Amino acid sequence: MANQYVVQGHDEQEVENFDMDVLADVLAATRIGNTLFCRKELEAPWRMQVESANQASFNIVSRGTCWLRLNDKSEPVQLVQGDVVLYPHGTGRILADRPETTVFAENQAWPEHRHDRGQGNTKEGAATVMFGGCYHFEHNGAHPLLSLLPDLIHIQADEAERAGSLQTTLRLLSQEVQRELPGARVVTSRLVDVLFVYIIRAWLEQQPNHAAGWLGALRDKQIGKALALIHKSPQEHWTVESLAGDVSMSRAAFAKRFSDLVGEPPLTYLTRWRMDTAARLLRDSDSSLSAIAERTGYETESSFSKAFRRTHGVSPGQYRTVRG
C-alpha cells in the first residue's frame, strides 16, 4: 500500500532529549477542541466506510480481527487483536470483517464520522471489538511535522506489546471505558492525547537517521538543538547569528542547513512557532494580550497583533472569541 508505514521496531542532557520535547510542543500547540473516543462491538458480517475528514483519527483492535482499505482500489490490510492504526490526515477508509464483505453495519458510525448504511445482517458471527477516536487540529499541515506524516501508520500487535509505555496507555484506556468511573471522560481524553504522542514516537524511531525534511532537522545535532532553543524560548530576540553561535556553526552554513532541512529560513520558522504558541495561549489561558505578546517575543501588543493577523487572518481578540 502506498504511503504506509509499518512500525518494526543550553545543557547537553537537554540536547539529548530535545526531539521529544519539540514533538510534544508541536502536538500541544496545533491541536484544538476535545478528543473524541468510543468503543464498538461488531458481529460479522459488517463493513464501515469512513469518509475523509480534516482531522486525525485512530483505531485500536481490542478483540478479533478485521480488514482495512484506505480506498476501494488499495490492497486490504489485515488488522489483528492488539494492532493500532493512526490516520494523521483523516484519510477515508473502509473497515470490514472480510475484504469481500459488502453488508454495511447499521448505526456503527465513529464520532463525527459519516458512513454509508445498508441493511444489517442478523447472522451470528465472531465479535470484533474496536476503539476509535479522532483529534482536532488548528488546520491540516499547520506545522511541517503534521504534513510530513504518512496517510497511515500501522503499529502491529507484537511491536505494541514490546512498547511498554504504549501498551500501558492502551490498557488504561480499555479499563477507563469498561469501568465508567467518575471522571472517566477526562482521564480518557488525556490518555488519547498521550496515545498520539506514543504512536508518532514509534514512527519516528523507525525512520532513517538521515531522513530529509523536518524530521531530518529534528535529528540533526546542530539544527535540532536550534529548534529546541526556539521552542524553549520563543520570547528571546533570536537572530540567525545568535542561533548559529549557540550551535557552533557559521552564520552562512547554519542558515543554509536550517533552510534545507526545515524547508524555511530560521526566522520564518521562529515567527511560525511564535504564532502557534500565541494561538495556544489564546485558546487555553486567560493571559492578557500584552502578556502573550511578551511571551512570544513582541515588545508591544500592537506589533504582536499585526503579526498574528498576518498569520491567522483575524485579530488575537477575534481568535480567542471563536476558539476559546
GIHU-V251957 format. One record per residue. N is the residue number from 0. RES is the residue in three letters. PSI is psi as a letter, one per 30 degrees, with the letter a starting at -180 (* if undefined). D_LAST is the distance of its C-alpha to the last C-alpha in Angstrom with 2 decimals. Layout:
N&RES&PSI&D_LAST / N&RES&PSI&D_LAST
This chain:
0&MET&k&39.63 / 1&ALA&k&38.20 / 2&ASN&h&35.15 / 3&GLN&k&35.16 / 4&TYR&k&35.35 / 5&VAL&k&37.00 / 6&VAL&k&36.48 / 7&GLN&g&39.85 / 8&GLY&*&39.64 / 9&HIS&g&33.82 / 10&ASP&k&35.42 / 11&GLU&e&37.37 / 12&GLN&e&35.94 / 13&GLU&e&32.41 / 14&VAL&e&33.59 / 15&GLU&f&35.00 / 16&ASN&g&31.67 / 17&PHE&e&29.38 / 18&ASP&e&28.92 / 19&MET&e&27.02 / 20&ASP&e&24.88 / 21&VAL&e&23.94 / 22&LEU&e&23.40 / 23&ALA&e&21.01 / 24&ASP&e&19.10 / 25&VAL&e&18.82 / 26&LEU&e&17.69 / 27&ALA&e&15.01 / 28&ALA&f&13.65 / 29&THR&f&13.91 / 30&ARG&k&12.78 / 31&ILE&l&9.51 / 32&GLY&l&9.34 / 33&ASN&k&12.08 / 34&THR&k&15.57 / 35&LEU&k&18.18 / 36&PHE&k&21.69 / 37&CYS&l&24.92 / 38&ARG&k&28.70 / 39&LYS&k&31.38 / 40&GLU&k&35.15 / 41&LEU&k&37.28 / 42&GLU&k&41.01 / 43&ALA&k&42.99 / 44&PRO&k&43.29 / 45&TRP&l&39.64 / 46&ARG&k&37.56 / 47&MET&k&33.90 / 48&GLN&j&32.65 / 49&VAL&k&28.97 / 50&GLU&l&27.90 / 51&SER&k&26.17 / 52&ALA&l&22.37 / 53&ASN&h&19.84 / 54&GLN&k&18.81 / 55&ALA&l&20.75 / 56&SER&l&22.62 / 57&PHE&l&25.52 / 58&ASN&k&28.53 / 59&ILE&k&30.67 / 60&VAL&j&34.21 / 61&SER&e&34.92 / 62&ARG&k&38.32 / 63&GLY&a&40.69 / 64&THR&l&40.42 / 65&CYS&l&39.10 / 66&TRP&k&39.18 / 67&LEU&k&36.44 / 68&ARG&k&36.60 / 69&LEU&f&33.97 / 70&ASN&l&35.76 / 71&ASP&f&39.04 / 72&LYS&f&41.03 / 73&SER&l&39.94 / 74&GLU&k&42.04 / 75&PRO&k&40.94 / 76&VAL&k&39.88 / 77&GLN&k&40.76 / 78&LEU&k&38.23 / 79&VAL&l&39.74 / 80&GLN&k&38.71 / 81&GLY&f&36.52 / 82&ASP&k&35.31 / 83&VAL&k&31.68 / 84&VAL&k&30.37 / 85&LEU&k&27.17 / 86&TYR&i&26.28 / 87&PRO&f&23.94 / 88&HIS&g&23.64 / 89&GLY&h&23.57 / 90&THR&k&27.23 / 91&GLY&l&29.00 / 92&ARG&l&31.66 / 93&ILE&k&34.36 / 94&LEU&k&35.01 / 95&ALA&l&38.34 / 96&ASP&e&40.97 / 97&ARG&l&43.44 / 98&PRO&e&43.25 / 99&GLU&f&45.49 / 100&THR&k&43.73 / 101&THR&f&42.86 / 102&VAL&k&41.96 / 103&PHE&k&38.27 / 104&ALA&k&36.76 / 105&GLU&k&35.75 / 106&ASN&h&32.28 / 107&GLN&g&31.30 / 108&ALA&k&28.09 / 109&TRP&l&25.53 / 110&PRO&k&21.95 / 111&GLU&g&20.64 / 112&HIS&k&23.82 / 113&ARG&l&26.71 / 114&HIS&l&30.32 / 115&ASP&k&33.70 / 116&ARG&k&35.54 / 117&GLY&a&39.27 / 118&GLN&k&41.73 / 119&GLY&l&41.35 / 120&ASN&k&44.38 / 121&THR&g&45.66 / 122&LYS&k&47.89 / 123&GLU&k&47.56 / 124&GLY&l&45.93 / 125&ALA&k&44.65 / 126&ALA&k&41.07 / 127&THR&k&38.36 / 128&VAL&k&35.34 / 129&MET&k&32.18 / 130&PHE&k&28.65 / 131&GLY&l&25.93 / 132&GLY&l&22.23 / 133&CYS&l&19.70 / 134&TYR&k&16.81 / 135&HIS&k&14.05 / 136&PHE&l&13.98 / 137&GLU&e&12.33 / 138&HIS&k&15.66 / 139&ASN&k&19.06 / 140&GLY&g&21.10 / 141&ALA&f&18.52 / 142&HIS&k&20.57 / 143&PRO&e&24.36 / 144&LEU&e&24.31 / 145&LEU&e&22.49 / 146&SER&f&24.89 / 147&LEU&f&27.76 / 148&LEU&k&27.52 / 149&PRO&l&30.05 / 150&ASP&e&29.51 / 151&LEU&k&30.71 / 152&ILE&k&31.02 / 153&HIS&j&33.53 / 154&ILE&j&34.26 / 155&GLN&l&37.54 / 156&ALA&e&38.31 / 157&ASP&e&40.80 / 158&GLU&e&38.46 / 159&ALA&e&35.63 / 160&GLU&e&38.23 / 161&ARG&f&39.19 / 162&ALA&j&35.65 / 163&GLY&e&35.40 / 164&SER&e&31.71 / 165&LEU&e&30.81 / 166&GLN&e&33.36 / 167&THR&e&32.10 / 168&THR&e&28.55 / 169&LEU&e&30.01 / 170&ARG&e&32.20 / 171&LEU&e&29.48 / 172&LEU&e&27.36 / 173&SER&e&30.47 / 174&GLN&e&31.17 / 175&GLU&e&27.76 / 176&VAL&e&27.98 / 177&GLN&e&31.60 / 178&ARG&f&31.54 / 179&GLU&h&28.45 / 180&LEU&l&28.32 / 181&PRO&k&25.82 / 182&GLY&g&22.51 / 183&ALA&e&23.50 / 184&ARG&e&20.25 / 185&VAL&e&18.36 / 186&VAL&e&21.35 / 187&THR&e&21.62 / 188&SER&e&18.07 / 189&ARG&e&18.86 / 190&LEU&e&22.29 / 191&VAL&e&21.18 / 192&ASP&e&19.06 / 193&VAL&e&22.27 / 194&LEU&e&24.32 / 195&PHE&e&22.73 / 196&VAL&e&23.67 / 197&TYR&e&27.15 / 198&ILE&e&27.81 / 199&ILE&e&26.92 / 200&ARG&e&28.99 / 201&ALA&e&31.89 / 202&TRP&e&31.71 / 203&LEU&e&31.65 / 204&GLU&f&34.64 / 205&GLN&g&36.75 / 206&GLN&l&36.25 / 207&PRO&k&39.15 / 208&ASN&e&39.16 / 209&HIS&h&39.54 / 210&ALA&k&36.96 / 211&ALA&l&35.85 / 212&GLY&a&32.40 / 213&TRP&e&29.39 / 214&LEU&e&30.82 / 215&GLY&e&34.06 / 216&ALA&e&32.32 / 217&LEU&e&30.67 / 218&ARG&f&34.12 / 219&ASP&k&36.02 / 220&LYS&e&36.93 / 221&GLN&e&36.50 / 222&ILE&e&33.68 / 223&GLY&e&31.81 / 224&LYS&e&32.22 / 225&ALA&e&30.94 / 226&LEU&e&27.74 / 227&ALA&e&27.40 / 228&LEU&e&27.96 / 229&ILE&e&25.28 / 230&HIS&e&22.71 / 231&LYS&e&23.88 / 232&SER&i&23.97 / 233&PRO&f&22.03 / 234&GLN&f&22.60 / 235&GLU&k&26.32 / 236&HIS&i&28.25 / 237&TRP&k&29.35 / 238&THR&l&32.08 / 239&VAL&e&33.92 / 240&GLU&e&36.85 / 241&SER&e&35.08 / 242&LEU&e&33.46 / 243&ALA&e&36.84 / 244&GLY&e&38.60 / 245&ASP&f&36.40 / 246&VAL&g&37.23 / 247&SER&h&40.87 / 248&MET&l&41.04 / 249&SER&l&42.31 / 250&ARG&e&39.86 / 251&ALA&e&41.20 / 252&ALA&e&41.35 / 253&PHE&e&37.84 / 254&ALA&e&36.32 / 255&LYS&e&38.21 / 256&ARG&e&37.46 / 257&PHE&e&33.73 / 258&SER&e&33.54 / 259&ASP&e&35.79 / 260&LEU&e&33.79 / 261&VAL&f&30.17 / 262&GLY&g&30.77 / 263&GLU&l&29.63 / 264&PRO&l&30.84 / 265&PRO&e&29.65 / 266&LEU&f&27.92 / 267&THR&e&26.15 / 268&TYR&e&24.78 / 269&LEU&e&23.88 / 270&THR&e&21.82 / 271&ARG&e&20.12 / 272&TRP&e&19.27 / 273&ARG&e&18.11 / 274&MET&e&15.62 / 275&ASP&e&14.45 / 276&THR&e&14.18 / 277&ALA&e&12.36 / 278&ALA&e&9.67 / 279&ARG&e&9.41 / 280&LEU&e&9.49 / 281&LEU&e&6.78 / 282&ARG&e&4.39 / 283&ASP&g&6.81 / 284&SER&l&8.53 / 285&ASP&g&9.42 / 286&SER&k&11.90 / 287&SER&l&13.23 / 288&LEU&e&13.59 / 289&SER&e&17.21 / 290&ALA&e&16.68 / 291&ILE&e&14.56 / 292&ALA&e&17.30 / 293&GLU&e&19.91 / 294&ARG&f&18.55 / 295&THR&g&18.59 / 296&GLY&g&22.04 / 297&TYR&k&21.77 / 298&GLU&f&24.09 / 299&THR&l&22.44 / 300&GLU&e&19.08 / 301&SER&e&20.76 / 302&SER&e&21.81 / 303&PHE&e&18.42 / 304&SER&e&16.82 / 305&LYS&e&19.71 / 306&ALA&e&19.40 / 307&PHE&e&15.69 / 308&ARG&e&16.53 / 309&ARG&e&19.55 / 310&THR&e&17.71 / 311&HIS&f&14.64 / 312&GLY&f&16.23 / 313&VAL&l&13.77 / 314&SER&l&13.31 / 315&PRO&e&10.77 / 316&GLY&e&9.85 / 317&GLN&e&9.60 / 318&TYR&e&7.56 / 319&ARG&e&4.79 / 320&THR&e&5.62 / 321&VAL&e&5.93 / 322&ARG&f&3.77 / 323&GLY&*&0.00
